[in-house]
């Protein structure tokens, strides 16, 4: 399983889980629309590591960007994204 590092958190991606699903599960706010690589809304900066796409996404991404909705990490990766702060209940 790949270890995912972000600006304020680290987590292990679960078997069968997309990177976007893992980010959402661990409190990261990621915009998305299609979950298929068409729109590019989930575009995120890849700081270290590599990912693979099962199919080349239609959305344009820069050299240091990935689409977490449709890629799989190749080993451990580091993303330039922050987790949402945990809200304390009164």
Secondary structure as GFF3:
##gff-version 3
##sequence-region A 1 90
A	DSSP	beta_strand	3	5	.	.	.	ID=ss1
A	DSSP	beta_strand	10	12	.	.	.	ID=ss2
A	DSSP	alpha_helix	19	25	.	.	.	ID=ss3
A	DSSP	beta_strand	43	53	.	.	.	ID=ss4
A	DSSP	beta_strand	65	67	.	.	.	ID=ss5
A	DSSP	beta_strand	71	79	.	.	.	ID=ss6
###
